[in-house]
Amino acid sequence: MVSKDLTKKAAEMLLQGATLLSEPCPYCKGVRVMKDGHALCISCGREPEKKEVPVVDQKEVRTSLSETLEKKLAVLSKELEEEKDHTKQQEILNSINSLLEAIDKIKNKQ
């Protein structure tokens, strides 16, 4: 049973620009309203547990990704060197080109 207080609070949130969420409440599957990162279930009144979001060092991520892409580039270069089939060579070259574009994008952001 939806309490009048929850309904009133949800209505106030909606009037202040809140939106209805498409995902149901993780506890009761009820309808939820969200405003400013605050989600409220209008059925049970519960909110999802607060979780600490780890801060990610974007430069470290780009460096790691760049290293991974460069390793993949070395593997593909070796495969290209050994491949005799022209069609497969083209596929490998397309993959190498995609990797080079990705590496270039990452390096331009650093």
Residue pairs with C-beta under 8 A, 6 or more apart in sequence:
2 42
2 43
3 45
6 40
6 41
6 42
6 43
6 45
7 42
9 40
10 18
10 33
10 40
10 42
13 33
13 35
13 40
14 20
14 33
16 35
17 35
18 33
18 34
18 35
19 33
19 34
19 35
20 31
20 32
20 33
20 34
21 31
21 32
21 33
21 34
21 39
23 32
24 30
24 31
24 32
25 31
25 32
25 41
25 43
25 44
25 46
26 48
27 41
27 44
27 46
28 41
28 43
28 44
28 46
29 43
30 41
30 42
30 43
30 44
31 41
31 42
31 43
32 39
32 40
32 41
32 42
33 39
33 40
33 42
34 40
38 47
39 47
39 48
40 47
41 47
59 110
62 106
62 109
62 110
63 110
65 106
66 103
66 106
66 107
69 99
69 102
69 103
69 106
70 103
72 99
73 96
73 99
73 100
73 103
76 92
76 95
76 96
76 99
77 96
79 92
80 89
80 92
80 93
80 96
83 89
83 92
